[in-house]
Amino acid sequence: MRIQHLDQDTKTNLLEDLLRRSPSHYVEYEKRVSEILEKVKSGKDAALFEYTKQFDGAQINASNVRVTEEEIREAYSLVEDSLLDVIRKALHNIRIYHEKQRQNSWFDSQPDGTVLGQKVTPLKRVGVYVPGGKAAYPSSVLMNIAPAKAAGVEEILMTTPPGKDGKVEPTTLVAACEAGADAIYKAGGAQAIAALAYGTESIPKVDKIVGPGNIYVALAKKAVYGHVSIDAIAGPSEILVIADETANHRYVAADLLSQAEHDELASAILLTTSSELAEKVSEEAKAFAEQLSRKDIIRKSLDNYGYILVADTMEDVIDVANEIASEHLEIQTKNPYDIMTKIRNAGAIFIGEYSSEPLGDYFAGPNHVLPTNGTAKFFSPLSVDDFIKKSSIIAYSREALEAVHKDIEYFAESEYLTAHTNSIKVRFEKE
């Protein structure tokens, strides 16, 4: 991994480099995505099945697009009991964490007859997109469905691309069943997003779409936003490690590679005040990479977006970390909680040398669907909040309104909205 001294130039270059990974920079794909969305919107099932054959090589039709109970039973028979046990343990942790996020409606009444409040309502129908293709992602299934269930969503639909044999990866099906998906459909890519956003003869329209995917999925979600709600537009994976001279260089190197293996566009950054640690981590990362199954992806990721930056002070480290606003942020320092209090922008914060990033990906309980590409400055992890909506409650008695009606009329008149004024005034016209 490249080692650089942290100064204003390296900071500026780093931030510009990372922003180039954003899905918003891939405009060359937008026309193709738009074509797919429009074709599925107008052609519905026929277009969806045509794209599934074209992109996934599977013969899908109205009779087999929805996963059957028989297919789910077959999936259970193919998943090892030991893996099923781990899935259930992880799901238990994820459920407990998200159940603590639930909100209740509230009402506040006053003696004059004023009632103000907030009504919390779960979304009716949500679509969860789960990637397929080269790998299975049962962890993403759990992380997207569990908060929706905790929120009380009435109907959770899942779409995932089938293999050429028309089947869905067994661990994906088992995870969906365990988490509580109400229906699972064999559809992937931008065409699946279109089906969820507009509805087809086989797949009902949803109110919100969540879940990660490739550039086509990300741009499709961006395009349908407003027609339906979405969680976020996910970019490539990111990890940033803040470490000082007390950190274990092997732990740091291993954690950096845990994200570099995701994608050639993944970002792995170490910010440190120790030149010695920087050298050791660089050497260890190189040694680890040679032993790992995705070493080619790791090499390209580190060559493109892997950095070790040596800063003069920990204050400089914290400043840059807040500017980067990383998806995953690990703190491996002598006083990690002190550093944590100064972090404003991060998707998930891992404190201490035994809080490795994969702990959050799979098992601890907090959601692993996190803001990327600097959006942690204003976005949060996926949560129960993403699956509810809130309605304001306003109820005034005549007595309460009478006390303030002239103020309201005056305010409305100041904006030259005479119908607003009249709506209040008419209630007291006999006085």
C-alpha positions in Angstrom: 0.0 0.0 0.0 1.2 3.5 -0.8 2.4 5.6 2.2 2.1 9.3 2.1 2.6 12.2 4.5 -0.7 13.8 5.3 -0.8 17.5 4.2 -3.4 19.7 2.4 -2.4 18.4 -1.1 -2.7 14.7 -0.2 -6.0 15.4 1.6 -7.4 17.2 -1.4 -6.2 14.5 -3.9 -7.6 11.8 -1.7 -11.0 13.3 -1.4 -11.2 13.9 -5.1 -10.0 10.4 -5.8 -12.7 8.8 -3.6 -15.5 10.8 -5.0 -14.8 9.4 -8.5 -16.1 6.1 -7.2 -19.7 7.5 -6.7 -22.4 5.9 -8.9 -23.3 9.5 -9.9 -20.1 9.6 -12.0 -21.2 6.7 -14.2 -23.5 8.6 -16.5 -22.6 6.3 -19.4 -24.8 3.7 -17.8 -27.8 5.9 -17.2 -29.2 5.7 -20.8 -29.2 1.9 -20.7 -30.8 1.8 -17.3 -33.5 4.3 -18.4 -34.3 2.0 -21.4 -34.7 -1.0 -19.1 -36.9 0.9 -16.7 -39.2 2.2 -19.4 -39.5 -1.2 -21.1 -40.4 -3.0 -17.9 -42.8 -0.1 -17.0 -44.7 -0.6 -20.3 -44.1 -4.3 -21.0 -44.4 -5.5 -17.4 -43.9 -9.3 -17.0 -43.0 -9.8 -20.7 -40.1 -7.3 -20.5 -39.0 -8.6 -17.1 -38.8 -12.2 -18.3 -37.0 -11.1 -21.5 -34.3 -9.3 -19.5 -34.0 -12.2 -17.1 -33.2 -14.5 -20.0 -30.8 -12.0 -21.6 -28.8 -11.1 -18.5 -29.2 -14.2 -16.2 -29.7 -16.9 -18.9 -32.8 -18.2 -17.0 -36.1 -19.2 -18.4 -38.5 -17.4 -16.1 -42.2 -16.9 -16.6 -45.4 -16.2 -14.6 -45.6 -19.7 -13.4 -42.1 -19.9 -11.8 -41.1 -16.3 -11.1 -42.2 -16.6 -7.5 -40.2 -19.0 -5.3 -42.4 -21.9 -4.1 -42.6 -23.6 -0.8 -41.1 -26.7 -2.4 -38.0 -24.7 -3.5 -37.6 -23.3 0.0 -37.8 -26.8 1.5 -35.1 -27.9 -1.0 -33.0 -24.9 0.0 -33.1 -25.9 3.7 -32.0 -29.4 2.8 -29.0 -28.0 1.0 -27.8 -25.6 3.7 -25.6 -27.2 6.5 -27.2 -27.2 9.9 -24.1 -25.5 11.3 -24.6 -22.5 8.9 -28.3 -22.4 9.6 -27.4 -22.1 13.3 -25.1 -19.2 12.7 -27.7 -17.5 10.6 -30.2 -17.8 13.4 -27.8 -16.5 16.0 -27.0 -13.5 13.8 -30.7 -12.8 13.1 -31.4 -12.9 16.9 -28.8 -10.2 17.5 -30.0 -8.1 14.5 -33.6 -8.3 15.7 -32.9 -7.3 19.3 -30.8 -4.3 18.1 -33.5 -3.0 15.7 -36.4 -3.7 18.1 -34.8 -1.1 20.4 -35.2 1.5 17.6 -39.0 1.2 17.4 -41.0 4.4 17.9 -44.5 4.9 19.2 -47.1 7.4 18.3 -47.5 10.2 20.9 -50.1 12.8 21.8 -50.0 15.8 24.0 -53.2 17.4 25.3 -53.7 20.7 27.0 -56.6 21.9 29.3 -57.9 24.3 26.6 -58.7 21.4 24.3 -55.5 21.5 22.2 -54.2 18.1 21.1 -50.9 17.8 19.2 -49.1 14.6 18.4 -47.4 12.3 15.9 -48.8 9.1 14.4 -46.2 6.5 13.5 -47.3 4.1 10.7 -45.3 1.3 9.2 -45.0 1.2 5.4 -47.5 -1.2 3.8 -45.3 -2.9 1.3 -41.5 -2.9 0.9 -39.2 -4.4 -1.7 -35.8 -5.8 -0.7 -33.2 -6.3 -3.4 -30.5 -8.9 -2.8 -27.6 -9.3 -5.3 -26.9 -12.7 -6.7 -24.6 -13.8 -9.5 -21.1 -14.6 -8.4 -21.8 -14.8 -4.7 -24.5 -15.3 -2.0 -25.3 -12.6 0.5 -27.5 -14.0 3.3 -26.2 -11.3 5.6 -27.7 -8.7 3.4 -31.0 -10.5 3.5 -31.0 -10.4 7.3 -29.9 -6.8 7.5 -32.6 -5.5 5.1 -35.6 -7.6 6.2 -35.1 -7.6 10.0 -35.6 -3.8 10.5 -38.6 -3.9 8.2 -40.1 -6.6 10.3 -39.3 -4.7 13.5 -41.0 -1.7 12.1 -44.2 -3.7 11.4 -44.1 -3.6 7.6 -47.2 -5.5 6.4 -45.7 -7.1 3.4 -42.0 -7.7 2.5 -41.2 -8.7 -1.0 -37.7 -9.8 -2.0 -36.2 -10.0 -5.5 -32.9 -11.7 -6.3 -31.4 -12.9 -9.7 -31.7 -16.6 -10.4 -29.0 -18.8 -11.7 -29.1 -20.2 -15.2 -31.1 -23.2 -13.8 -33.8 -20.8 -12.7 -33.1 -21.4 -9.0 -32.0 -19.0 -6.2 -28.9 -19.7 -4.1 -30.0 -21.8 -1.2 -28.5 -19.8 1.6 -30.2 -16.7 0.3 -33.6 -18.4 0.3 -33.1 -19.8 3.8 -32.0 -16.4 5.2 -35.1 -14.8 3.6 -37.4 -17.4 5.1 -35.8 -17.1 8.5 -36.0 -13.3 8.5 -39.6 -13.3 7.4 -39.9 -12.4 3.7 -43.5 -12.7 2.6 -42.7 -13.5 -1.1 -39.4 -14.0 -3.0 -39.2 -13.4 -6.7 -36.5 -14.4 -9.3 -35.5 -11.1 -10.8 -32.3 -9.1 -10.7 -30.7 -6.0 -12.0 -32.4 -2.7 -13.1 -35.3 -4.8 -14.4 -36.1 -6.0 -10.8 -36.0 -2.4 -9.5 -38.4 -1.4 -12.3 -40.8 -4.3 -11.4 -40.8 -3.3 -7.7 -41.2 0.4 -8.6 -44.0 0.1 -11.2 -45.4 -3.3 -10.6 -46.0 -6.1 -13.1 -48.6 -8.8 -13.5 -46.6 -11.0 -11.2 -44.8 -8.5 -8.9 -46.8 -5.9 -7.0 -45.7 -2.3 -6.8 -44.0 -1.5 -3.5 -43.8 1.7 -1.4 -40.0 1.6 -0.9 -37.0 -0.3 -2.3 -34.0 -1.2 -0.1 -30.9 -3.3 -0.7 -27.5 -3.1 -2.4 -26.6 -3.9 -6.0 -24.3 -3.2 -8.9 -24.1 0.1 -10.8 -27.2 -0.8 -12.8 -29.2 -1.4 -9.6 -27.8 1.8 -8.0 -28.7 4.0 -11.0 -32.1 2.3 -11.3 -32.9 3.1 -7.7 -31.8 6.7 -8.2 -34.1 7.0 -11.3 -37.2 5.6 -9.6 -36.7 7.7 -6.4 -39.8 9.9 -6.0 -42.0 7.3 -7.7 -41.2 5.1 -4.7 -38.9 5.7 -1.8 -35.4 4.2 -1.6 -32.9 3.7 1.2 -29.8 5.2 -0.5 -27.7 4.9 -3.5 -24.9 2.7 -2.4 -21.4 3.1 -3.7 -18.4 0.7 -3.3 -17.3 -0.5 0.1 -15.1 1.6 2.3 -13.0 1.2 5.5 -10.9 3.7 7.3 -8.7 2.8 10.3 -7.5 5.3 12.8 -4.5 3.9 14.6 -1.5 5.0 16.7 1.7 3.3 17.8 -0.2 1.0 20.2 -2.1 -0.7 17.4 -1.4 -4.3 16.3 -0.2 -4.0 12.7 -1.4 -7.4 11.7 -5.0 -6.6 12.9 -5.0 -3.3 11.0 -3.7 -4.9 7.8 -6.2 -7.7 8.0 -9.1 -5.3 8.6 -8.1 -3.1 5.6 -8.1 -6.1 3.3 -11.6 -7.2 4.6 -13.1 -4.4 2.5 -10.6 -4.4 -0.3 -11.7 -7.9 -1.3 -15.2 -6.6 -2.0 -14.6 -4.7 -5.2 -11.8 -3.2 -7.3 -13.4 0.2 -6.5 -13.4 -0.5 -2.7 -11.4 1.9 -0.6 -9.1 0.9 2.3 -7.4 3.8 4.2 -5.2 3.9 7.3 -4.7 7.2 9.1 -2.0 7.1 11.6 0.5 9.2 13.6 3.1 6.4 13.5 5.5 6.0 10.6 6.7 2.7 12.0 3.1 1.3 12.1 2.6 2.6 8.5 5.6 0.6 7.2 4.6 -2.6 9.1 0.9 -2.4 7.9 2.0 -1.9 4.3 4.3 -5.0 4.4 1.7 -7.1 6.3 -1.1 -6.2 3.8 1.1 -7.3 1.0 1.9 -10.6 2.7 -1.8 -11.2 3.6 -3.0 -10.5 0.1 -0.9 -13.2 -1.4 -2.6 -15.8 0.8 -6.2 -14.8 0.1 -8.6 -16.2 -2.4 -9.6 -12.8 -3.9 -6.0 -11.5 -4.1 -6.4 -10.1 -7.7 -9.3 -7.9 -6.6 -7.5 -6.9 -3.4 -4.4 -5.8 -5.4 -6.4 -3.7 -7.8 -8.4 -2.2 -5.0 -5.3 -1.3 -3.0 -3.5 0.0 -6.1 -6.5 2.3 -7.0 -7.9 3.3 -3.6 -5.6 2.0 -0.9 -3.8 4.7 1.2 -1.7 4.9 4.3 -1.5 8.5 5.4 0.9 9.5 8.2 -0.2 12.6 10.1 1.7 14.9 12.4 -1.0 14.9 15.1 -4.1 12.9 16.0 -6.1 16.2 15.5 -5.1 16.1 11.8 -6.2 12.4 11.6 -9.6 13.2 13.1 -10.1 16.2 10.8 -9.4 14.1 7.7 -11.6 11.2 9.0 -14.5 13.6 9.4 -13.9 14.9 5.8 -13.8 11.4 4.4 -17.0 10.3 6.3 -16.2 6.6 5.8 -18.8 3.8 5.6 -16.8 1.8 8.2 -14.5 3.5 10.7 -12.2 1.5 13.1 -10.4 3.1 16.0 -7.4 1.2 17.2 -5.6 3.7 19.6 -4.6 3.9 23.2 -7.8 5.9 24.1 -10.3 4.9 21.4 -13.4 6.3 23.2 -11.8 9.7 23.4 -11.3 9.6 19.6 -14.8 8.3 19.1 -16.3 11.4 20.8 -14.6 13.6 18.2 -15.9 11.7 15.2 -18.8 13.4 13.5 -19.1 11.5 10.3 -19.1 7.7 9.9 -21.5 5.0 9.0 -20.5 2.6 11.7 -17.7 3.1 14.3 -15.8 0.0 15.6 -14.0 0.7 18.8 -10.9 -1.3 20.0 -8.7 -3.9 18.4 -11.3 -6.7 18.9 -14.1 -4.9 17.1 -13.1 -5.9 13.6 -15.3 -4.7 10.7 -16.7 -8.2 9.8 -18.2 -8.4 13.3 -20.6 -5.6 12.1 -21.1 -7.2 8.7 -22.4 -10.4 10.0 -23.2 -10.7 13.7 -23.1 -7.9 16.2 -26.6 -6.6 15.4 -26.3 -3.0 14.1 -27.1 -2.7 10.4 -24.4 -3.2 7.8 -26.3 -1.2 5.2 -24.3 2.1 5.6 -23.8 5.4 3.8 -20.9 5.5 1.4 -19.0 8.1 -0.7 -19.0 10.8 2.0 -22.8 10.6 2.5 -22.3 9.7 6.2 -22.1 13.5 6.7 -25.9 13.5 6.3 -27.2 9.9 6.0 -27.5 7.2 8.6 -27.4 3.4 8.6 -30.5 1.5 7.5 -32.8 1.3 10.5 -36.4 0.9 11.6 -36.9 4.6 10.8 -36.5 3.7 7.1 -39.7 1.6 7.3 -42.1 4.0 9.0 -43.7 7.2 8.2 -45.0 9.9 10.5 -48.2 11.9 10.4 -48.7 15.1 12.4 -51.8 15.2 14.6 -53.5 18.6 15.2 -56.8 19.0 17.1 -58.0 22.4 18.5 -61.2 23.1 20.4 -63.1 26.3 19.6 -61.8 27.8 22.8 -58.2 27.1 21.8 -58.6 28.5 18.3 -60.5 31.6 19.5 -57.5 32.5 21.6 -55.1 32.7 18.6 -57.3 33.2 15.5 -56.4 36.9 15.1 -52.7 36.0 15.1 -53.2 33.4 12.4 -55.3 35.7 10.3 -52.7 38.5 10.6 -49.9 36.0 9.6 -51.9 34.8 6.5 -52.6 38.4 5.5 -48.9 39.2 5.6 -48.4 36.6 2.9 -51.4 37.9 0.9 -53.2 34.5 1.2 -56.7 35.8 1.8 -58.3 32.3 1.5 -56.1 31.2 4.4 -57.3 34.2 6.4 -60.9 33.5 5.5 -60.7 29.8 6.5 -59.9 31.0 10.1 -62.1 34.1 10.1 -65.3 32.3 8.9 -65.4 30.4 12.2 -65.8 33.6 14.2 -67.8 35.7 11.7 -70.8 36.1 14.1 -68.7 37.7 16.8 
